Amino acid sequence: ICSLHVAPIVVIRLWKLSRPIEFLVCVAWVAFSWSYRAWRRSIWSIGFVALESLAAVCTLAPQLLAVACVLQVLISVGFFTGVIAASFFDSFTFCPMDRHLHLGARHVLASEGAQRCILHEIMSHFVAQGTFAVIL
């Protein structure tokens, strides 16, 4: 999840805007991201603000970009492998998607909640991270 929060900032910085414009766009993104979390002041929400802010000011070294690219692939593959594995066990679960899959194909096809959950995970873990990896 941390890489998903850093990805938009890295992409903005790769646009090679003038530094003042880049900074303003990054600040706007951090504010938008925080507003999407309802301006929560929890440790997690503030941590994401700090992480996104750090990504806005750190040096984007080629090695850092290469590691970020590899992480996108590893996270996506690891996440979906874990979900599929967890769906085979009654006593082990780590996200709502594997609980829906555990209930079987009929449940997934009939439940709007299951379909929304699966679409959310595909969009956030596969499409978003795949897009970021391609941009890098």
PyMOL commands that set and color helices and strands:
alter all, ss='L'
color gray80, all
select helices_A, chain A and resi 2-14+19-36+43-57+62-86+96-102+105-110+112-135
alter helices_A, ss='H'
color red, helices_A
deselect
rebuild
show_as cartoon
